Amino acid sequence: MNVTHIAGIDVRTDHWIGGQRVSSPGTFEDVSPIDGTVIAQIARGGADEAAQAVRAAQEAFPGWSATSKAERARVLHAIADGVERRIEDLAIVETTDNGALIRSHRRGVMPRVAHNFRFFADYLTESLVHEDFETRGHRNHVTWDPAGVCVLISPWNAPLMLATWKVAPALAAGNTVVLKPSEFSPLTASLLADIAAEAGLPDGVLNVVQGLGPEVGAALVADPGVARISFTGSVPTAKSIAAAAAANLTPVSFELGGKSPFVVFADADLDLAVQNAVEQYDNAGQVCLSGTRLLVEEPIRQAFIDLFVERASALRQGDPRDETTDIGPSIHAAHLAKVDGFVQRARDEGGTVVLGGEPNAETSRDLGGPYYRPTLFVDTDPSSEISTEEIFGPVLVLHTFNGEDEAVQQANGSEFGLAAMVFTGDADRAARVADQLVAGTVWVNCFFVRDLRAPFGGSRMSGIGREGGTWSFDFFCDLKNTVTSPHGWTRTDGAEDHG
C-alpha cells in the first residue's frame, strides 16, 4: 500500500474502490505549489479503474439506497465527527497540496467540510418534504428517490470542501459515489475515504479514483452505468463531459467559471467597498466567484484606486503555512505562466498597471514555488481579453461607469453569470440593480456570505443547475409523484369498497 508522509500524517495514495486500496500500473507526481517539491506519487487511474469503481458503486447501491433516512443521516454525522477530529491533519495536507492558506483551512474551510455533511444529513430528515396536495380528490405525494451511481469531479482550488458539497447530498440521497479529485490536489480526498470508512460507511458507497481527466475522468463520464455527473471546473472540460454524457442521456450539473462584476456606486461606503474589493485576491485569485471586474462610478474613481492600492499593497505574500501570510502561490508554474501571459498581453495592448503586474521573484526565489503579485489594471478596453476572460489568478481590472443603466450594462457584458457584488448606500438602488443582474448570486454591500439553504450556481457559461438545500436533492434524485385515488380500497372486514 503506497503511503506518503506529510508533517507526520500518513496519506494513502492508491485508489479507494469497493472498500479497499487499489493500485495502478502507473503513477503521477503530486507537486506542492509552496516550494515545487514532489510530495507524493499518486496511483494513475484509467479506464480499468474507472470501470472497477463504477461496478463497486453499482453493487453497493441496492443496500445503501434501501437504508433508512435516519441511518444514512447517522453515518453522515459520524463522517462529520471524523472530519472534526482530523481538522488539523486535513488543513496541513490541503495547504501542502494546493497552497491555500493554513489559517483559512483551520478556521473556516475544514470546519465547513464537517458542516456540509451535517447540513445534508439534517436536511434529509427534517426539511426534505413536499406537502401533499389534492387533484379532484386524489392525493399527490412527492418523493425523492435515489438515482444510482454519481460521478463527482472536484477542482483543485478548494478540493475537499467543494468535493463534499457534492459527496454529502449524493450520499444523503441514497446514492453511491465515485469521486475523482483534481490531479493537482488529490490528497484530502484520500483522507476522506479513510474517515468515511471509519465512520461505518459501507464498502463501495464512496469510491475515490485518482488520475488525469482525459484518462480516468473521460472513462467515468462515458460509463453507461452512471446516473449523475457533477463537475466543478473549466468551461472547455465541461463541454467535453457534456458531449460524453449526452450519449447516455446522463444528467449533468456544472459549476464553471466566472468574470464577476464588483459594482461600486459613488454613494457607497468607500472603506467597506475597498475592504471587500481587496478580498478578491483571496486564494491568490483562484476563486471562481471573485469579482475580478471592478466597476466604479466615475466621481470616486481616483479615491477608490488610491485606497485600494494602499490596502492591497499591505497584503503579505509568502508561505501559506505561516499564519501571517495573506496570499500564497499559484497552483503550479504553468498556471503562473498563463496568468503572466494575460498580464503581458494587456500591457502590450495599452493597459496600465497600478499594482503588481509581475511574478513575485523574491518569494519564488526564497521558497521555490510560483508566486504572482496582486495586480490591478486600469485603462483596458472593456472588450479586451483581460477584461472578459477568466484568469483565475490575482489580477483585477477596473472600469468606470456613470449611472445605473451603464453599471448594469457593463456588469452584464460578459458571457459568464456566476456572481455579482453591488456596493451602494441606497437600498432602493441596490434592489433595482440586483434585479437586473445576470448572476446566480448577488451580494449587496458584502462578499462571500454563504448558506447551504440557498441555491448556488451560475447562469450563461457559468454553469448548469444549482447546488444547496432542496436543489441538491432535486439533482441527485429521481423525483416521483404518487397519485392515490380515494376509491377501490379493500375494507378490513373483507368487503370491497368501490366507492
Buried (B, 14 or more C-beta within 10 A) or exposed (E): EBEBEBEEBEBBBBBBBBBEBBBBEEBBEBBBBBBBEEBBBBBBBBBEBBBBBBBBBBBBBEEBBEBEBEEBBBBBBBBBBBBBEBBBBBBBBBBBBBBBBBBBBBBEBBBBBBBBBBBBBBBBBEEBEEEEEEEEEEEBEEEBEBBBBBBBBBBBBBBBBBBBBBBBBBBBBBBBBBBBBBBBBBBBBBBBBBBBBBBEBBBBBBBBBBBBBEBBBBBBBBBEBBBBBBBBBBBEBBEBBBEBBEEBEBBBBBBBBBBBBBBBBBBBBBEBBBBBBBBBBBBBBBBBBBBBBBBBBEEBBEEBBEBBBEBBEEBEBBBBBEEEBBBBBBBBBEBBEBBBEBBEEBBEEEBEBBBBBEBBEEBBEEBBBBBBBBBBBBBBBBEBBBBBBBBBBBBBBBBBBEEBEBBBBBBBBBEBBBBBBBBBEEEEBBEBBBEBBBBBBBBBBEBBEEEBEBBBBBBBBBBBBBBBBBBBBBBBBBEEEEEEEEEEEEEEEEEEEEE
